[in-house]
């Protein structure tokens, strides 16, 4: 560990395999809290590279409880959190809408950390058993095209890092890897980040991890594609990373005020989730869900471009079937396999 820390302090980056090796030890409880704190701060001070982030993501994936999709090609939509905007649970609505449109979704998430209501909080309020067994989640995926993998349940090794993370109280490499550690290893990912400077590094990281196509976005202060302003994005596909600037007009939409997207506690956000999936809610709220869903339809090859993807998503919302799918998911997730 001393040589590794000295290398980082000298400004040298670490090979992916070396990072995976040391974090394998962290997740097994084999690194002291002092050593881990030094490692995290040294990485942060130097600046984490895509290779280093990929090394931690591989360690998390290797240590995770496995989740077998049965060969099904799946997607995920989520953010790293930390934008501080307190918006509605847009990526959760996106997952349900896309499942309704035929794109299988394995959502990997947690309770709220930086916002008032995380994906786990709102789904639990809607009746979904967020800590369902892997077998029950697989049944939900097979029958409904959507399931939720509760991060603490699948990444038990993270308990060894939590005391240090809580004590440091600063963002570290761990804050970047949540969307990259999905045990289902999605083929397509839409990832939101709180800083536009993270778009390209995380896109490159997802490429290193073998993601078929990934769009990493920062929308004018949000870890979503924005309607209230431009979105900085990086698209990783076929071994290349392309930098993009997305405007609402690119999707055939008009700008909308950010204020319309402010969320609340879990109960309030759950009511909104059902409403928007039933084709209700405010125009800005429907359109921001469609905008982000349309992006995944585009990068997964189900739409020719972003504009077509958004059109398909708006049509899907208007039909209201995603709200019924949520109700069926809640019921199915609560049933034991013998039921």
PAFI-706602 format. One line per field, with one value per residue (C-alpha): x, y negated, z negated; residue in one letter; residue number from 1. Coordinates in steps of 0.02 Angstrom, whole numbers. Layout:
N
x	c(X|...)
y	c(Y|...)
z	c(Z|...)
rest	c(a|...)
nr	c(NUM|...)
***
This chain:
339
x	c(0|143|214|41|11|181|144|-22|58|187|45|60|-98|-128|-163|-341|-285|-190|-341|-454|-331|-324|-512|-539|-448|-550|-714|-652|-609|-423|-374|-369|-476|-321|-254|-422|-442|-267|-304|-468|-396|-240|-347|-458|-311|-228|-391|-467|-437|-558|-441|-443|-632|-652|-539|-652|-808|-736|-696|-874|-947|-835|-882|-1068|-1205|-1232|-1388|-1419|-1526|-1542|-1459|-1583|-1505|-1548|-1527|-1516|-1549|-1480|-1373|-1225|-1324|-1252|-1329|-1422|-1572|-1703|-1796|-1928|-1873|-1851|-1739|-1862|-2004|-1890|-1859|-2044|-2088|-1951|-2005|-2179|-2102|-2011|-1835|-1794|-1734|-1632|-1629|-1488|-1507|-1513|-1603|-1579|-1409|-1403|-1587|-1749|-1807|-1702|-1758|-1775|-1878|-2005|-2022|-2047|-2182|-2266|-2270|-2119|-2018|-1850|-1751|-1835|-1726|-1629|-1749|-1903|-1818|-1778|-1961|-2011|-1887|-1948|-2133|-2134|-1969|-1915|-1837|-1742|-1577|-1554|-1371|-1339|-1411|-1296|-1139|-1117|-929|-964|-995|-806|-790|-939|-856|-718|-838|-946|-795|-719|-880|-811|-851|-729|-711|-851|-973|-936|-958|-1136|-1208|-1059|-1079|-1247|-1231|-1334|-1197|-1318|-1286|-1349|-1339|-1397|-1295|-1317|-1175|-1171|-1022|-1003|-817|-864|-957|-810|-712|-863|-910|-734|-748|-910|-825|-683|-812|-887|-1050|-1117|-1174|-1178|-1231|-1164|-1252|-1256|-1404|-1375|-1354|-1449|-1390|-1521|-1545|-1618|-1768|-1723|-1554|-1416|-1349|-1167|-1150|-1025|-1078|-972|-1006|-904|-741|-758|-816|-906|-936|-1109|-1208|-1394|-1532|-1719|-1746|-1640|-1783|-1920|-1959|-1971|-1874|-1967|-1936|-1834|-1955|-2083|-1966|-1943|-1985|-2028|-2032|-2064|-2253|-2264|-2145|-2237|-2401|-2312|-2233|-2402|-2477|-2343|-2340|-2528|-2505|-2547|-2436|-2374|-2312|-2134|-2133|-2197|-2074|-1920|-1962|-1987|-1826|-1721|-1815|-1795|-1607|-1600|-1714|-1591|-1427|-1503|-1549|-1737|-1746|-1647|-1606|-1652|-1801|-1880|-1846|-1932|-2082|-2099|-2082|-2216|-2334|-2298|-2333|-2498|-2560|-2540|-2485|-2328|-2433|-2521|-2352|-2295|-2446|-2414|-2231|-2274|-2389|-2269|-2119|-2211|-2251|-2135|-2083|-2200|-2350)
y	c(0|-121|-110|-135|-290|-361|-338|-430|-571|-589|-613|-441|-352|-170|-27|38|209|133|31|184|283|156|129|317|309|160|250|404|300|318|134|26|-130|-241|-160|-173|-357|-393|-298|-389|-561|-525|-471|-624|-744|-671|-656|-485|-417|-308|-160|-186|-207|-50|45|3|44|214|248|204|313|459|448|419|546|604|566|673|592|757|685|541|381|247|61|-53|-238|-320|-461|-470|-595|-748|-882|-952|-1001|-897|-850|-719|-538|-556|-405|-292|-351|-324|-143|-102|-190|-99|69|30|-9|158|112|224|120|174|24|24|-102|-151|-259|-446|-515|-691|-717|-704|-546|-414|-280|-151|-270|-310|-130|-68|-199|-134|42|119|236|155|293|437|591|609|747|636|492|608|659|475|446|598|557|367|314|218|252|161|215|134|85|127|301|337|249|311|277|91|101|104|-66|-155|-213|-300|-375|-445|-514|-597|-684|-727|-652|-515|-385|-286|-424|-395|-208|-176|-173|-70|69|139|328|355|271|176|166|-13|-148|-326|-400|-573|-664|-823|-901|-917|-879|-700|-660|-608|-513|-410|-377|-312|-207|-127|-89|-3|99|165|68|76|-106|-233|-414|-513|-679|-839|-952|-1131|-1084|-918|-739|-716|-777|-950|-1043|-1208|-1228|-1140|-968|-920|-737|-605|-453|-296|-174|-54|-97|-284|-428|-574|-739|-813|-968|-931|-1062|-1033|-1085|-936|-826|-939|-1010|-1186|-1241|-1224|-1297|-1195|-1238|-1117|-972|-1006|-853|-821|-678|-498|-509|-662|-591|-425|-512|-605|-445|-360|-518|-544|-360|-368|-510|-649|-774|-938|-954|-992|-836|-722|-794|-778|-594|-569|-662|-548|-390|-441|-450|-268|-216|-302|-231|-55|-60|-66|-239|-317|-474|-570|-657|-492|-416|-560|-544|-359|-396|-532|-412|-280|-399|-453|-273|-258|-76|-113|-156|12|96|13|82|256|243|194|345|469|411|450|630|769|888|1019|902)
z	c(0|-39|138|211|105|148|333|316|217|355|479|560|617|575|693|692|629|484|430|442|337|196|193|191|24|-33|2|-91|-245|-219|-218|-374|-388|-390|-231|-143|-190|-124|38|70|38|141|288|270|258|414|509|546|722|821|794|605|598|704|582|435|537|583|400|350|489|442|258|289|265|445|545|699|834|926|1080|1090|1155|1028|995|843|814|658|592|476|371|291|402|252|359|268|426|455|483|670|701|608|720|869|819|807|969|1063|993|1058|1228|1233|1175|1025|877|726|611|485|345|164|40|45|0|73|116|19|109|197|318|180|74|210|270|93|69|227|154|239|126|153|66|157|183|345|397|370|461|605|613|620|760|858|839|836|913|758|588|452|376|205|196|11|39|186|124|-54|-45|-43|-231|-254|-168|-246|-409|-311|-185|-325|-418|-264|-213|-41|128|178|315|230|277|461|473|415|592|652|523|581|557|716|820|933|1119|1128|995|971|829|753|666|559|650|840|822|773|934|1041|906|855|1036|1065|907|967|1133|1040|943|1105|1107|1285|1283|1142|1135|987|962|861|896|837|654|659|673|811|989|963|1033|951|1037|1135|1088|1096|1145|1195|1297|1284|1425|1533|1446|1469|1361|1441|1352|1378|1334|1329|1337|1309|1490|1547|1485|1552|1380|1311|1156|992|819|697|557|631|589|404|300|119|-4|49|31|144|274|276|318|457|524|544|619|751|799|823|948|825|732|804|982|927|818|957|1080|970|940|1127|1166|1056|1108|1290|1267|1213|1356|1472|1405|1391|1576|1550|1626|1767|1669|1512|1591|1646|1475|1386|1501|1460|1275|1279|1366|1235|1092|1169|1172|983|981|880|727|739|757|596|503|572|525|347|329|411|310|148|198|145|284|215|234)
rest	c(x|x|x|x|x|x|x|x|x|x|x|x|x|x|x|x|x|x|x|x|x|x|x|x|x|x|x|x|x|x|x|x|x|x|x|x|x|x|x|x|x|x|x|x|x|x|x|x|x|x|x|x|x|x|x|x|x|x|x|x|x|x|x|x|x|x|x|x|x|x|x|x|x|x|x|x|x|x|x|x|x|x|x|x|x|x|x|x|x|x|x|x|x|x|x|x|x|x|x|x|x|x|x|x|x|x|x|x|x|x|x|x|x|x|x|x|x|x|x|x|x|x|x|x|x|x|x|x|x|x|x|x|x|x|x|x|x|x|x|x|x|x|x|x|x|x|x|x|x|x|x|x|x|x|x|x|x|x|x|x|x|x|x|x|x|x|x|x|x|x|x|x|x|x|x|x|x|x|x|x|x|x|x|x|x|x|x|x|x|x|x|x|x|x|x|x|x|x|x|x|x|x|x|x|x|x|x|x|x|x|x|x|x|x|x|x|x|x|x|x|x|x|x|x|x|x|x|x|x|x|x|x|x|x|x|x|x|x|x|x|x|x|x|x|x|x|x|x|x|x|x|x|x|x|x|x|x|x|x|x|x|x|x|x|x|x|x|x|x|x|x|x|x|x|x|x|x|x|x|x|x|x|x|x|x|x|x|x|x|x|x|x|x|x|x|x|x|x|x|x|x|x|x|x|x|x|x|x|x|x|x|x|x|x|x|x|x|x|x|x|x|x|x|x|x|x|x|x|x|x|x|x|x|x|x|x|x|x|x)
nr	c(1|2|3|4|5|6|7|8|9|10|11|12|13|14|15|16|17|18|19|20|21|22|23|24|25|26|27|28|29|30|31|32|33|34|35|36|37|38|39|40|41|42|43|44|45|46|47|48|49|50|51|52|53|54|55|56|57|58|59|60|61|62|63|64|65|66|67|68|69|70|71|72|73|74|75|76|77|78|79|80|81|82|83|84|85|86|87|88|89|90|91|92|93|94|95|96|97|98|99|100|101|102|103|104|105|106|107|108|109|110|111|112|113|114|115|116|117|118|119|120|121|122|123|124|125|126|127|128|129|130|131|132|133|134|135|136|137|138|139|140|141|142|143|144|145|146|147|148|149|150|151|152|153|154|155|156|157|158|159|160|161|162|163|164|165|166|167|168|169|170|171|172|173|174|175|176|177|178|179|180|181|182|183|184|185|186|187|188|189|190|191|192|193|194|195|196|197|198|199|200|201|202|203|204|205|206|207|208|209|210|211|212|213|214|215|216|217|218|219|220|221|222|223|224|225|226|227|228|229|230|231|232|233|234|235|236|237|238|239|240|241|242|243|244|245|246|247|248|249|250|251|252|253|254|255|256|257|258|259|260|261|262|263|264|265|266|267|268|269|270|271|272|273|274|275|276|277|278|279|280|281|282|283|284|285|286|287|288|289|290|291|292|293|294|295|296|297|298|299|300|301|302|303|304|305|306|307|308|309|310|311|312|313|314|315|316|317|318|319|320|321|322|323|324|325|326|327|328|329|330|331|332|333|334|335|336|337|338|339)
***
